[in-house]
Amino acid sequence: MASPVFTQGKLIAAQLFSGAGIASGYAVGGLLAEQITGRTAMAGFAQMSVIFGAGLVAYPLAALAARAGRRRALTLGFGVGALGALVVLSAVAVQFLPLFMLGMMMCGSSTAAGLQARYAAVDVAGPTATGRAMSLVVGATTIGSVLGPNFTEPGAHLGEALGMHPLAGPYLISMAAFALAALTASTLPSGNGPSAGTDKVATGTSTDAPAPLGLRAAMRFVAARPVPLFAIVTIVTGQMMMTNVMVMTPVHMHHQQFDLGAIGIVVSIHIAGMYALSPVFGWMSDRWGPGTVIASGVVVFVAAITLGVVDAVAATSSMTLLSTALLLLGVGWSMFLIGGSALLTASVPQHAKVTLQGASDSAMNLGGAVMAATAGTVLQAGGFLWINMMATVLLLVMLVFSMKAVPLMKWPGRAMPSPDEEHDLARMQSP
């Protein structure tokens, strides 16, 4: 039997490769779309394609994991991403936008696989270390995201040396990184069901365990249970708030006459906020419960939005305000992702876990794609103030769903009820 630590190390390595591949291509994807079409507006749609692609494949990958194991699902997810990078290279060579968009969507498969890897780490670690195991895999994205953009210039030189468009060169790096992630995932221990690193005996499952729920049954299941429903809403709204503000901040800064160097610094600070502290939030989740992490995330999001509003209404934008706001925005997203994912894992039975994990990842990416597609129109209509007001509305929606869930959740000194007990309590408290 493979060591859980060794298996988690493989998941972290796969996530590191994938993160580097995503960041390497993401840095030039919008520029390529602009050059293929001659239209600046298409740059945003290129980035949206990656998010949309991740949303489309997240649930099918989860269904595959439930049926055939995490190893096959992750290998396929990263492998499709590598193939997507090849499609992007082909599209740039022939200057054909629809093929380029298809390739970008396929690259999003690596994003979906990377998100699923956090749950695979939980399968290996067990229920007592859910947050820490998940956060280590999420945290590995920090290294990949920092390394990825540094491959852009060498990739451009490589592409030029091979007779390609220079901006297509970084996708050679992406293709290699995604292929390495797929190769690493393929070495994970085999096993059926929702486990990346153990077999049926190790996970305690058996041949007479309930079959995984289908999507419709899983959604009916969670709709009747306030805690897992709140967990999914937390994950989705966190992604939507982050995407809404993040994708428009560089545009807002450009309108305020900031140079590209300043914009790059703010984006880098934001990315650091998203991933660097995730191990801390994982520890918090295991020590004090996912609800504590989510509640802290609400406070952080409120602070981020408040600073964004202050900057929006000020006579001139402040680098300090925007940097702090984007840092807090990333931290809040990390808290919602770690806390919401840990809460979802803890609040549903085994046969519903993988289906709902995949559904929540699909919803969060599709929600992010909607925000990326509409944020430009909102910015044009009402400026940066309206962007932050949209985030406020999303946060209020999340708080509405918290009203029934909070009394049932785990807090310091109080254990969380089992999924069945939670449903009974909710039913008793309903009018």
N, C-alpha and C positions, 0 to 999 in steps of 0.2 A: 504494500500500500504506500502511496506517495506521501511524503511529509506535507502537512498543511502549509508549513512555512515555505517549503520549496515551491509548492503550487501557487501560493500567493505571490511569491517572487516572480514566477512566470507571468502571472496576470499583470503585475506592475510593469514588467518589461514590455509586454504587448501594448499596454496603455502608453508607455513612454514613446515607443516607435510610432504608434498611431497619432499621438499628440503632435509629434514632430512633423509627420506627414501632412496633417491637417493645417498646421500653422504655416508650413512652407508654401503650400498651394494657396491658402486663403489670402496670403499677402499680395498675390498678383492676380487672383481670379477676376476681381472686378476690373482691373486694368486690361486684361485680355478681352473681356466682354466689350469694353468700351472701344478697343481697337478693332475688333471684328466688325462691330456695327457702326462705329462712328458716333454713338449716342451715349452720353454720360449716364443717362437714366438706367441703362442696361447694367451698369456696374452693380447696383443694388440688387437687381434681380438675379445676377450670377451668385451672389452670396446667399440670397434667399433660397436658391436651388439646392444648396448643400443642406440647409436646415430642413427644407421640405422633403428632400430625399431621406434624411434620417428619420423623419416622422413616418414616412411611408413604409420603411422596412423594419422599424423597431418591433412592431407586434409580430410580423411573420418570423423574425429571428427568435422572439420569445417563444412562439409556438413550436419552432424547431427545437429549441432548448428543452422544452417540456417533453417533447416526443423522443428526441435523440440525444440529449445531453448538451451541456454548455460547450464542450469542446467543438462539436460540429458547428454549432450556431456561431461561435466567435470566429472560428476559422473561415466560415463562409462570409460573415460580415466584413472582416478585414480583407478577405480575398476579393470581394466585389468592389471594395474601395480601391484596391490596386488596379483592377480592371478598369474602373472609372477613370483613374489617372491616365491610363493608356488611351481611353476614348477621348479625353480632353486633348491629349497630344495630337491625336488623329484629326480632331475637329479644328484645331489651330492650323494644322498643316493645310487643310482644304478650305479654311475660313468659312465654316458652316455652323451658324449659331445654334440651331436645334440640336445638333450632335454635341456641341459644346455643353449646352444645358443638361443634356442627358448624362454626359460624363460627370458634371458637377453633382448631379443628383446621386449618381452611383458612388461618388466620393463620400457622400453623406452616410453611406452604409458603415463606414469606419467610425463615424461619430456614434451611430446607434450601437455598434458592437462595443465601443468604449464605454458607453453608458451601461450596457448589460454586464460588462466586466465587474462593475462595483457589486452587483448582486451575486455574481459568481464567487467573489471573495467572501461574501456573507455565507454562502453555502458551505464553504470550506471551514470558516472560522467558528460557526455555530452561534447560537442566540446570545451568549453572554458577551460577545465581542463584535456585535453587529456594526456599531458605529465606527469603531477603530479600523476594522477590516475594510469597510467601504471607503472610508476617508483616505486610507493609504493608496488605494487604486486611483481615487479621484485626484489625490495630491500628486501622483506621478505625472499627471497632465501638466503640472507646473513646469517640470523640467522639459517636457516635449514642446510646450508652447514657447518657452524661452529659447530653446535651441532652434526650433523650426524656422523662424524668420532669418536667423543667421545663415541658413542654407540658401536663402534667396539669391544672393549675389553669386556664390559659387555655382549654383544651379543655372543661373543665366549664362555664365561663362561656358559651362558644360554644354548647354543647349546650342549656344552660338558655335562652339567648336564642332558640334555634330551637324551643323547646317540648319538648325531649327530657329524658330523665332526665339529671341533671347528670353522673353517673358514666359515661354513654355518650358524652359529648362527646369525651373523649380518643380514642375510636375514629374520630372524624372526622379527627383529626390522623394517626392510624395509616393510615387509608385513603388520605389525600393523600400521606403519606410512601412507602407501598408503591407507589402509582401513579407517583410520581416515580422510584422505583428501577426500575420496569418500563420507564418511558420512557427512562431512561438506558441500561438494558441493551439496549433495542431499537436504539440507535444504534451498538452495537459492530459492528466489521467482520464481514461474513458469512464463512462457511467451514464445510465439512463436517468431521466428526470432532471430536476433542477439542481444539479451539482456539477461544479467544474472540477473539483479535485478529489472526490470520493466516490465510492461505488455504493450500491444499495445497502450493503451491510453497514458501511461506515456512516451513512446518513440516517440509518434507522428506518428506511423505507422498506417495503416488502411488496411482493407480487400482488397481494390483495389490497394494497392501498388504493384509495379512491382515485379514479382517473382524473387528470387535469381538467378543470372546467373550460368550456368553450367561451368565446368572447361574450356572447349574449348572456349566458348564465352567470359569468363572472361580473358583468356590469349590473345585472339584477341583484346579485349577492351584495355588491358593495353599495348600491344605491340604498339598501335597507339598513346600512350600518354606518353611523355617523363618523366613527374614527377613521376607517380606511378611506371613506369618501373625502374627509377633510385632508388626509395625507396626500391624496392625488391632487386635490385642489391646490394645496400648498406647493407641490412640485410644479404644477402647470403655471400658476400665477407668478411664482418666483421667476420662472423662465421668461414669461411674457413681460413682466416689469423690467427685468434686466435687459432683454433684447430691445424693447421699446426705447429706453433711454440710451443704451450703449450705442446703437447703430446711428443715432442722430446727434450724439455729442460731437463727433468729428465734424459733421456738417455745420452744426451750431458754432463750433470754434472757428471754422473756416470763414463763416459769415462775420465773425467778430475779429477777423484779421489776425488770428493766430497762425504762426508758420507751421510747416509739417513736422518740424522737430518737436514743438510743444504738443502737437496732437499725438505724436508717437509716444511721448512720455506719459500723457494721460491714459492712453490705451494700455500701455505696459503696466501702469499702476493698477488699472482696473483688473487686468488679467491676474496680477499678483494677488489682489483681493479675492478673486474667485477661487483660487486653488491653494495658496500658500498656507492658510490656516485650517484647511480641512481636517488634518489629523487632530487638531485641538477640538474641533466641533464633534468629531467622532468620539473622542474621549468623553466630552461633555454628555453626549447622547447615552453612552453606556453607563456613565456615573449617575446622571440625574434624570435621564429619560429624554426621548426625542422631543417631547413637548417643551422642555426648557430651552432647547436649541431653537425651536421654531419661534417661541415667544421672544427670545433674544433677537432673532432675525427680524421680527416685526419692528422692534425698536430701532434696529440698524437701518431698515428700509425707510422708516419715517424720517430719520436723520438725513439719509441720502436725498430723499425727495425734497425735504425742507431746504437743504443747501442748493439743490437744483432750482427751486422756485426763487430763492434769494438771488441767485445769479441771473435768472431769467428776467427779473424785474429791475435789476440794477442798471445804472446808466452804462456801465462797461463791465464785461465779463472779467472774472478773476481766475487766474491760473490756479491759485491756492484753493478757491472754492470748488472749482471743477475737479481738480485732482482729488480732493477729499471726498466729494460727492461720488465720484466714480470708484474710488477705493471702497467706500461704504456700500455702494451698489453691488460690487463683486462679493463683498463679505456677506451681505444679506442673501444673495443668491446661493452662496455656499451653505449657509445655515438652513435655508429652505430645502435645498437639495438633499443634504445629509440628514437633517431632521425628518423631512417628509418621507424619504426613502426608508429610513430606519423604522419610522412609525408604520408605514405600509407593510413592511416585512413582519413586524411584530403583531399586527392586528388582524391578519388573515390566516386561515389554515393552509397547510402545505399544498393541498391540491388546487388552491386558488392563487398562490403566490406568483408563479411565473407569468400566468396570463395577465394578471393585474399589473405586474411590473412592466411588462411589454406595452400594455395599454397606456399606462401613465407616461412612459417614455415617448410613445407615439404622440400622445396628446400634448406633451410639453414641447416637442419639436414642431408640431403643426401649429401650435399656438404661437411659438416664436416666429415661425414663417409668416403668419398673419400680421404680427407686429412689424416685422421687417418690411412687409409689402405696403403697409398703411402708414407707417411712421412718417415717411416723407411728405405725404399729403397733409398729415396733421401739423407737421412743422411748418409747412408753407402757409397753412390756414391760420395758425395761432401762435407760431413761434415755439421756443423752448419751454415756455410756460405751459402750453397745452400738452406737450410731451410729458411733463411731470404730473399734470392733472390726470392724464390717462393712467399713469402708474398708480396714482392715489385711488382711482376708481377700482382698479384691479385689487389693490390691497384691501379695500373695504369689502369687496366680494369675498375675499378669503376670510376676513373676520366674521362675516355672516355665517359661513360654514363652520366656523370654530365654535359657535354658541352651543350646539348640541354635543360636539365632540369633546370639548375641554373638560367637562365634569367626569368623563369616562377614561381620560388618559392617565398615563403614568406620570407621577410627579415625585419629587424627593420624599421618601418615606412611605410611598404608596405604590403598590404594584399595579400594573395594568391588567384588567380583566382579560380572560381568554376571549377569542372572537365570539363564541356562543354566549358567554356571560355578558359581554358588551352589548350584544343585540338584545338580550333580555332586559338589561337595564334601560336601554334606549326606549324599548317598547313600554316599560313601566312608567317612564318619565314623560311619555308622549301624552298630550291632552286627550 
